[in-house]
Amino acid sequence: MGALDAGCCFEDELDDGYLEVAAEEIGCESGVGSGSDSARAIEDAVRVLLQGLGEDHEREGLRRTPHRVAKAFREGTRGYKQKVKDIVQGALFPEAGLDPGIGHAGGAGGLVVVRDINLFSYCESCLLPFSIQCHVGYVPLGQRVVGLSKLSRVADVFARRLQDPQRLANEICSALQSSIKPAGVAVALQCWHIQFPEALKCSSNSKHLSKLDRQGWVKVSASSSSGVFTEEEGSVWDDFLALLKLRGVDIEAGDMNRSHVPSWCPLQSLETPLCNGHCTKSSKVGKNSSKTHAAMVAAVASILQSLGEDPLRKELVGTPYRFVQWLMNFKSSNSDLRLNGIILREVSSSSVTDENVTRLNEILSVLNIPFCSQCEHHLLPFHGVVHIGYLDKQEGKCIEGSILRSMVHSFACKLQVQERLTRTIAEAVYSVFNSGVMVVVEARHICMISRGIEKVGSNTATIAVLGQFSTDPIVKHLFLQTIANSTS
């Protein structure tokens, strides 16, 4: 595919010996072999997954995917090889405080909070990354303070492991309490987990998905505390929450239970009977594909083992199955929905009855179509919205908004790159309205966030223009302004 296959997530070309050089730094502790051996095992497992999805791992665009996935997994779980004491050691500094009885300041009793630490971790229930905004506070004791950067580095150590939000908060809190020995530690997390593609497909019309924010994430808060932050009659915890509120982080008591956060992974509903660590046949898996499905599950289990984890650990026994079920949403297929031959609906020149179709002069548009796709370079999701505009030259006819939503969903549910997805949608609509089409795709790439290239919250936009949109800047500007008005 040439330049288009480069996609939105560019990969630096690395020497073949990269993983061997990195083996000592981020190798596994499980005894399964050297870092290079475990990397090769992950690459072999990824090839099995690609074959199970009906893909050719030797085609352009996928040839280096096993290497990239292995690198991302190992980088994303490097916390298993890091020790908190190595980070904090040498970072405790003397700082005089007020005399007892006067107040709280300096190195004795003064509250210190580091807010808005952006992290990511891998969900242990499904092996998909989730994003985290972490807030850490502590009360110095013994007239010593810790270097502020160390608080975020300690949090990152535990985030770079397979996690769930509550255990992550507990581990950060416990590690800081034992390593810097303050009067108390408080940790508050806000975590976002990607939803199933089907949920994103209907989220624009579903009012019952209250846990979904506008970007299609499931959100949960978790916290942990020690020392003075646990005192029922004390005000330190309230002070901590008040300082978060100054940054616009408003966490109500009902949103954050300091003792427990229930299972939050949206893929937990995919539980299935397990035997000897392997999934039995699921009703979703036909007879002809059960062997392929079992091989994919076994491949994911081998990835967990190569990362230094035990696939039979209670929290992980269903993880391979859930990850495979996620991937199967993007199985290669020839059933793409094409628009050639569809019945166009009559529409008056003054109004449009379909709430998802908007007319501006001769431009018809369908905006904010949610989608979720899978980056073919790292086998990680990217998701966002699609805006479609086309010129009405069909004597007052338009495409049903539901047809366009189904088309976007069909094209997105496969291994993709954003540029190709944008172009494919534009070409499909142009095949019906060949006078002019413009497509804008706005997306967030988890593969970029998990590899540390993008900051959490950044996004990528791509445009495809065909026909009059490519030659008439006024028409293009009108459609872009329509998108801006809808998002404002």
C-alpha positions as CSV (number, residue, x, y, z in Angstrom):
1,M,0.0,0.0,0.0
2,G,3.0,2.3,0.0
3,A,2.8,5.5,2.0
4,L,-0.8,4.8,3.1
5,D,0.3,1.6,4.9
6,A,2.6,3.7,7.1
7,G,-0.5,4.8,9.0
8,C,-0.9,7.2,11.8
9,C,1.4,5.3,14.1
10,F,4.8,5.5,12.6
11,E,7.4,2.9,13.8
12,D,11.1,3.8,13.9
13,E,13.2,1.4,11.9
14,L,15.3,-0.6,14.4
15,D,18.2,-2.9,14.0
16,D,17.4,-6.6,14.1
17,G,19.4,-6.7,17.3
18,Y,17.3,-4.2,19.2
19,L,15.5,-6.7,21.3
20,E,18.7,-8.5,22.1
21,V,20.3,-5.3,23.3
22,A,17.2,-4.5,25.4
23,A,16.9,-8.0,26.9
24,E,18.9,-7.2,30.0
25,E,16.9,-4.1,30.7
26,I,13.4,-5.3,30.2
27,G,13.7,-9.1,30.1
28,C,11.3,-11.4,31.8
29,E,11.8,-12.9,35.3
30,S,9.7,-16.0,34.8
31,G,12.6,-18.2,33.8
32,V,11.2,-18.8,30.3
33,G,14.4,-17.8,28.7
34,S,16.4,-14.6,27.8
35,G,14.7,-11.4,26.7
36,S,15.3,-12.2,23.0
37,D,13.8,-15.6,23.4
38,S,10.7,-14.2,25.0
39,A,10.4,-11.6,22.3
40,R,10.6,-14.2,19.6
41,A,7.9,-16.2,21.4
42,I,5.6,-13.2,21.4
43,E,6.3,-12.6,17.7
44,D,5.4,-16.2,16.9
45,A,2.2,-15.9,18.9
46,V,1.3,-12.7,17.0
47,R,1.7,-14.6,13.7
48,V,-0.8,-17.2,15.0
49,L,-3.2,-14.4,15.9
50,L,-2.9,-12.8,12.4
51,Q,-3.5,-16.1,10.7
52,G,-6.5,-16.7,12.9
53,L,-7.9,-13.3,11.7
54,G,-7.6,-14.4,8.1
55,E,-4.6,-12.1,7.4
56,D,-1.3,-12.7,5.7
57,H,1.4,-11.7,8.1
58,E,3.8,-11.3,5.2
59,R,1.8,-8.7,3.4
60,E,3.1,-5.1,3.4
61,G,1.8,-3.3,6.5
62,L,1.8,-6.5,8.6
63,R,5.3,-7.8,8.0
64,R,6.8,-6.0,11.0
65,T,3.6,-6.2,13.1
66,P,4.8,-9.2,15.2
67,H,8.0,-7.2,16.1
68,R,6.1,-4.1,16.9
69,V,3.6,-5.9,19.1
70,A,6.3,-7.7,21.0
71,K,8.1,-4.4,21.6
72,A,4.9,-2.7,22.8
73,F,4.0,-5.5,25.2
74,R,7.5,-5.6,26.7
75,E,7.7,-1.9,27.0
76,G,4.2,-1.7,28.5
77,T,5.0,-4.3,31.2
78,R,8.6,-3.2,32.0
79,G,7.4,-2.4,35.6
80,Y,7.9,-6.0,36.5
81,K,11.7,-5.5,36.2
82,Q,11.7,-2.2,38.2
83,K,12.1,-1.7,41.9
84,V,10.7,1.2,43.9
85,K,13.7,1.4,46.2
86,D,16.0,2.1,43.2
87,I,13.9,5.1,42.3
88,V,13.4,6.6,45.7
89,Q,16.9,5.9,47.0
90,G,18.9,9.1,47.1
91,A,15.8,11.3,46.4
92,L,14.9,12.1,50.0
93,F,16.0,15.6,51.0
94,P,16.1,17.3,54.4
95,E,13.6,20.1,54.8
96,A,12.9,21.9,58.1
97,G,9.3,22.2,59.2
98,L,7.4,24.3,61.8
99,D,7.7,23.5,65.5
100,P,5.0,21.2,66.8
101,G,1.8,22.9,67.8
102,I,2.2,25.9,65.4
103,G,0.9,24.4,62.2
104,H,1.8,22.2,59.3
105,A,4.4,23.2,56.7
106,G,7.8,22.2,55.2
107,G,8.9,18.7,56.1
108,A,6.5,18.2,59.0
109,G,2.8,17.8,58.4
110,G,2.5,19.9,55.2
111,L,0.4,18.3,52.5
112,V,2.1,17.8,49.2
113,V,0.1,16.8,46.1
114,V,1.2,15.9,42.5
115,R,-1.8,16.0,40.2
116,D,-2.7,15.0,36.6
117,I,0.0,12.3,36.2
118,N,-1.0,10.7,32.8
119,L,-0.3,7.0,32.7
120,F,-1.5,3.9,30.9
121,S,-1.7,0.2,31.9
122,Y,-2.8,-3.1,30.5
123,C,-6.1,-4.5,31.8
124,E,-5.5,-7.9,33.3
125,S,-9.0,-9.0,32.3
126,C,-8.7,-8.5,28.6
127,L,-5.1,-7.4,27.8
128,L,-6.2,-4.1,26.3
129,P,-4.5,-0.9,27.5
130,F,-6.4,1.6,29.6
131,S,-5.5,5.2,30.3
132,I,-5.1,6.7,33.8
133,Q,-5.0,10.1,35.3
134,C,-3.2,9.7,38.7
135,H,-3.1,12.1,41.6
136,V,-0.7,11.4,44.5
137,G,-0.5,13.2,47.9
138,Y,1.6,12.6,51.0
139,V,2.3,14.3,54.3
140,P,6.1,14.5,55.0
141,L,7.5,13.2,58.3
142,G,10.9,13.4,59.9
143,Q,11.8,16.7,58.2
144,R,12.4,15.2,54.9
145,V,10.7,15.4,51.5
146,V,11.0,13.3,48.4
147,G,11.8,14.6,44.9
148,L,8.4,15.3,43.2
149,S,9.3,13.4,40.0
150,K,9.7,10.3,42.0
151,L,6.0,10.2,42.9
152,S,5.1,9.9,39.2
153,R,7.9,7.4,38.5
154,V,6.8,5.1,41.3
155,A,3.2,5.3,39.9
156,D,4.5,4.4,36.5
157,V,6.3,1.3,37.8
158,F,3.1,-0.2,38.9
159,A,1.1,1.0,36.0
160,R,3.5,-0.8,33.6
161,R,2.1,-4.2,34.7
162,L,-1.1,-6.1,34.1
163,Q,-3.5,-4.3,36.4
164,D,-7.0,-3.3,37.6
165,P,-7.7,0.2,39.0
166,Q,-8.1,-0.7,42.6
167,R,-5.0,-2.9,42.9
168,L,-3.0,-0.2,41.1
169,A,-4.1,2.4,43.6
170,N,-3.3,0.1,46.5
171,E,0.2,-0.8,45.2
172,I,1.2,2.8,44.5
173,C,0.0,3.8,48.0
174,S,1.7,0.9,49.8
175,A,5.0,1.4,47.9
176,L,5.2,5.1,48.7
177,Q,4.3,4.5,52.3
178,S,7.0,1.9,52.8
179,S,9.7,3.6,50.8
180,I,9.5,7.3,52.0
181,K,7.9,6.6,55.4
182,P,5.6,9.7,55.5
183,A,2.8,10.5,57.9
184,G,0.4,9.2,55.2
185,V,-0.2,8.7,51.5
186,A,-3.3,9.3,49.3
187,V,-3.7,8.0,45.8
188,A,-6.7,8.8,43.5
189,L,-7.1,7.4,40.0
190,Q,-9.4,8.1,37.2
191,C,-9.3,5.3,34.6
192,W,-10.8,4.9,31.1
193,H,-11.3,1.6,29.3
194,I,-12.3,1.1,25.7
195,Q,-15.7,-0.3,24.9
196,F,-16.8,-3.0,22.5
197,P,-17.1,-1.8,18.9
198,E,-20.8,-2.8,19.0
199,A,-21.4,-0.5,22.0
200,L,-19.6,2.4,20.1
201,K,-21.7,1.7,17.0
202,C,-25.0,2.4,18.9
203,S,-23.7,4.8,21.6
204,S,-24.9,7.9,19.6
205,N,-28.5,6.6,20.0
206,S,-28.4,4.8,23.3
207,K,-29.3,6.7,26.4
208,H,-28.7,3.8,28.8
209,L,-25.0,3.7,28.4
210,S,-24.5,6.0,31.3
211,K,-21.0,4.8,32.1
212,L,-19.8,5.8,28.6
213,D,-18.3,9.2,28.2
214,R,-18.5,11.0,24.8
215,Q,-15.4,9.3,23.5
216,G,-16.7,5.8,24.1
217,W,-14.7,4.9,27.2
218,V,-15.9,3.2,30.4
219,K,-14.8,5.4,33.3
220,V,-14.1,4.4,36.9
221,S,-12.4,6.0,39.9
222,A,-10.3,4.2,42.5
223,S,-8.3,5.4,45.5
224,S,-6.2,4.2,48.4
225,S,-4.9,5.8,51.5
226,S,-2.7,5.3,54.6
227,G,-1.7,7.0,57.8
228,V,-3.3,10.3,58.5
229,F,-5.4,10.1,55.4
230,T,-7.4,7.3,57.0
231,E,-8.3,9.1,60.2
232,E,-12.1,9.6,60.2
233,E,-12.0,12.8,62.2
234,G,-9.1,14.3,60.3
235,S,-9.3,16.8,57.5
236,V,-6.3,15.7,55.5
237,W,-8.3,13.6,53.0
238,D,-10.7,16.5,52.5
239,D,-7.8,18.8,51.9
240,F,-6.5,16.3,49.3
241,L,-9.8,16.3,47.4
242,A,-10.1,20.1,47.6
243,L,-6.7,20.5,46.0
244,L,-7.8,18.1,43.2
245,K,-10.9,20.2,42.7
246,L,-8.7,23.3,42.0
247,R,-7.6,21.4,38.8
248,G,-11.2,20.7,37.9
249,V,-11.0,17.1,39.2
250,D,-14.3,16.8,41.1
251,I,-14.6,13.4,42.7
252,E,-17.7,12.8,44.8
253,A,-17.8,10.3,47.6
254,G,-20.1,8.1,45.6
255,D,-17.6,7.9,42.7
256,M,-14.7,6.8,44.9
257,N,-15.0,4.0,47.4
258,R,-11.7,3.9,49.3
259,S,-12.1,0.2,50.1
260,H,-13.1,-1.5,46.8
261,V,-13.9,-0.8,43.2
262,P,-15.9,-3.6,41.5
263,S,-14.9,-5.3,38.2
264,W,-15.0,-2.6,35.5
265,C,-13.7,-4.3,32.4
266,P,-16.5,-4.3,29.8
267,L,-15.2,-7.6,28.4
268,Q,-15.8,-9.4,31.7
269,S,-19.2,-10.6,30.3
270,L,-17.3,-12.9,28.0
271,E,-16.6,-15.4,30.8
272,T,-16.6,-19.0,29.6
273,P,-15.9,-22.4,31.2
274,L,-12.2,-23.1,31.4
275,C,-10.3,-26.3,31.6
276,N,-6.6,-26.5,32.3
277,G,-6.1,-22.9,31.5
278,H,-7.7,-23.1,28.1
279,C,-11.1,-22.0,27.0
280,T,-13.7,-24.5,26.0
281,K,-15.7,-24.1,22.9
282,S,-17.9,-21.0,23.0
283,S,-21.3,-20.7,21.4
284,K,-19.8,-17.9,19.3
285,V,-17.2,-20.2,17.8
286,G,-18.3,-22.6,15.0
287,K,-17.1,-26.1,14.5
288,N,-14.9,-25.2,11.5
289,S,-13.1,-22.4,13.4
290,S,-12.8,-24.0,16.9
291,K,-9.3,-25.3,16.3
292,T,-8.2,-21.9,15.0
293,H,-9.8,-20.2,18.0
294,A,-8.2,-22.6,20.4
295,A,-4.8,-21.9,18.8
296,M,-5.3,-18.2,19.2
297,V,-6.2,-18.5,22.8
298,A,-3.1,-20.7,23.4
299,A,-1.0,-18.0,21.6
300,V,-2.2,-15.3,23.9
301,A,-1.5,-17.5,27.0
302,S,2.1,-17.9,25.7
303,I,2.3,-14.1,25.4
304,L,1.4,-13.8,29.1
305,Q,4.0,-16.4,30.0
306,S,6.6,-14.6,27.9
307,L,5.9,-11.4,29.8
308,G,6.7,-13.2,33.1
309,E,3.1,-13.7,34.1
310,D,1.3,-17.0,35.1
311,P,-1.6,-17.6,32.7
312,L,-3.2,-19.8,35.4
313,R,-3.3,-17.0,38.0
314,K,-6.9,-16.5,39.0
315,E,-7.2,-13.1,37.6
316,L,-5.8,-14.1,34.2
317,V,-7.4,-17.5,33.4
318,G,-10.0,-15.9,31.2
319,T,-7.8,-13.2,29.7
320,P,-6.6,-15.0,26.6
321,Y,-10.2,-15.9,25.7
322,R,-11.4,-12.3,26.1
323,F,-8.5,-10.8,24.1
324,V,-9.2,-13.3,21.3
325,Q,-12.9,-12.4,21.3
326,W,-11.9,-8.7,21.1
327,L,-9.7,-9.4,18.1
328,M,-12.4,-11.5,16.4
329,N,-14.4,-8.2,16.0
330,F,-11.8,-7.3,13.4
331,K,-11.6,-10.6,11.5
332,S,-10.8,-10.2,7.8
333,S,-13.9,-10.6,5.7
334,N,-15.1,-9.9,2.2
335,S,-18.5,-8.8,3.4
336,D,-17.9,-5.0,3.2
337,L,-21.0,-3.0,2.7
338,R,-20.9,-1.2,-0.6
339,L,-23.2,1.6,-1.6
340,N,-23.5,0.8,-5.3
341,G,-27.1,-0.1,-6.1
342,I,-28.7,1.2,-2.8
343,I,-32.0,2.9,-2.8
344,L,-31.7,6.7,-2.3
345,R,-34.3,8.3,-0.2
346,E,-36.3,11.3,-1.4
347,V,-35.6,14.5,0.6
348,S,-37.1,17.9,0.3
349,S,-35.0,20.9,-0.4
350,S,-36.1,22.7,2.7
351,S,-35.7,20.1,5.4
352,V,-34.4,16.6,6.1
353,T,-36.5,14.2,8.3
354,D,-33.6,11.9,9.2
355,E,-32.1,13.4,12.4
356,N,-28.6,12.1,11.4
357,V,-28.7,13.9,8.0
358,T,-28.2,17.7,7.7
359,R,-28.5,19.9,4.7
360,L,-26.5,23.0,4.1
361,N,-27.3,24.5,0.7
362,E,-26.4,21.6,-1.6
363,I,-24.2,19.8,1.0
364,L,-25.7,16.8,2.8
365,S,-23.8,15.7,5.8
366,V,-23.9,12.9,8.5
367,L,-21.7,13.9,11.4
368,N,-20.2,12.3,14.5
369,I,-20.6,8.6,13.5
370,P,-18.8,6.7,16.2
371,F,-16.4,3.9,15.2
372,C,-13.8,1.6,16.7
373,S,-11.1,-0.1,14.6
374,Q,-7.8,-2.0,15.2
375,C,-4.4,-0.7,14.2
376,E,-2.8,-3.3,12.0
377,H,0.7,-2.2,13.1
378,H,0.2,-3.0,16.8
379,L,-3.1,-4.9,17.2
380,L,-4.4,-2.1,19.5
381,P,-7.6,-0.1,19.1
382,F,-8.1,3.3,17.7
383,H,-11.5,4.9,17.9
384,G,-13.3,8.2,17.3
385,V,-15.9,9.7,15.0
386,V,-16.4,10.1,11.2
387,H,-18.0,13.1,9.5
388,I,-19.3,12.6,5.9
389,G,-20.4,15.4,3.5
390,Y,-21.5,15.0,-0.1
391,L,-23.0,17.2,-2.7
392,D,-26.6,16.7,-3.7
393,K,-26.7,16.2,-7.5
394,Q,-29.3,13.4,-7.4
395,E,-32.4,15.5,-7.8
396,G,-33.2,15.8,-4.1
397,K,-32.1,12.4,-2.9
398,C,-29.9,11.3,0.0
399,I,-28.4,8.2,1.6
400,E,-30.0,7.1,4.8
401,G,-28.0,8.0,7.9
402,S,-28.3,4.4,9.1
403,I,-26.7,3.1,5.9
404,L,-23.7,5.3,6.3
405,R,-23.3,4.3,9.9
406,S,-23.4,0.6,8.9
407,M,-20.9,1.3,6.2
408,V,-18.5,3.0,8.6
409,H,-18.9,0.1,11.1
410,S,-18.2,-2.4,8.3
411,F,-15.0,-0.7,7.1
412,A,-13.7,-0.1,10.6
413,C,-14.2,-3.7,11.9
414,K,-11.0,-5.0,10.4
415,L,-7.2,-4.4,10.8
416,Q,-6.9,-0.8,9.5
417,V,-4.9,2.4,9.4
418,Q,-6.7,5.7,9.7
419,E,-5.7,7.1,6.3
420,R,-7.0,4.0,4.5
421,L,-10.2,4.0,6.5
422,T,-10.8,7.7,5.6
423,R,-10.1,7.1,1.9
424,T,-12.2,3.9,1.7
425,I,-15.3,5.7,3.1
426,A,-14.9,8.6,0.7
427,E,-14.6,6.3,-2.3
428,A,-17.6,4.3,-1.3
429,V,-19.8,7.4,-1.0
430,Y,-18.3,8.9,-4.2
431,S,-19.4,5.8,-6.1
432,V,-23.0,7.0,-5.5
433,F,-22.6,10.8,-5.4
434,N,-19.7,11.3,-7.8
435,S,-20.1,15.1,-7.8
436,G,-18.2,15.6,-4.6
437,V,-17.5,13.9,-1.3
438,M,-15.5,14.9,1.8
439,V,-14.7,12.6,4.8
440,V,-13.1,13.7,8.1
441,V,-12.0,11.1,10.6
442,E,-11.0,12.1,14.2
443,A,-9.5,9.3,16.3
444,R,-7.5,8.5,19.3
445,H,-4.8,5.8,18.9
446,I,-4.2,3.6,21.9
447,C,-1.1,2.2,20.2
448,M,0.4,5.7,20.3
449,I,-0.5,6.3,23.9
450,S,0.8,2.9,25.1
451,R,4.1,3.4,23.4
452,G,4.6,6.9,24.9
453,I,4.6,8.7,21.6
454,E,1.4,10.7,22.2
455,K,0.1,12.3,25.4
456,V,-3.1,10.9,26.7
457,G,-6.0,12.9,25.3
458,S,-4.3,13.9,22.0
459,N,-6.0,12.8,18.7
460,T,-5.4,12.4,15.0
461,A,-7.5,13.9,12.2
462,T,-7.4,12.8,8.5
463,I,-9.3,14.2,5.5
464,A,-10.2,12.7,2.1
465,V,-11.7,14.9,-0.6
466,L,-13.1,13.8,-4.0
467,G,-14.7,15.6,-6.8
468,Q,-15.8,19.3,-6.3
469,F,-14.6,19.2,-2.7
470,S,-11.1,18.9,-4.0
471,T,-11.4,21.9,-6.3
472,D,-13.8,24.3,-4.6
473,P,-12.3,25.7,-1.3
474,I,-15.6,27.4,-0.4
475,V,-17.5,24.1,-0.4
476,K,-14.8,22.5,1.7
477,H,-14.8,25.4,4.2
478,L,-18.6,25.2,4.5
479,F,-18.4,21.5,5.5
480,L,-15.6,22.0,7.9
481,Q,-17.6,24.9,9.5
482,T,-20.6,22.5,9.8
483,I,-18.4,20.0,11.7
484,A,-17.0,22.8,14.0
485,N,-20.6,24.0,14.8
486,S,-21.7,20.4,15.7
487,T,-18.8,19.8,18.0
488,S,-18.9,23.2,19.7
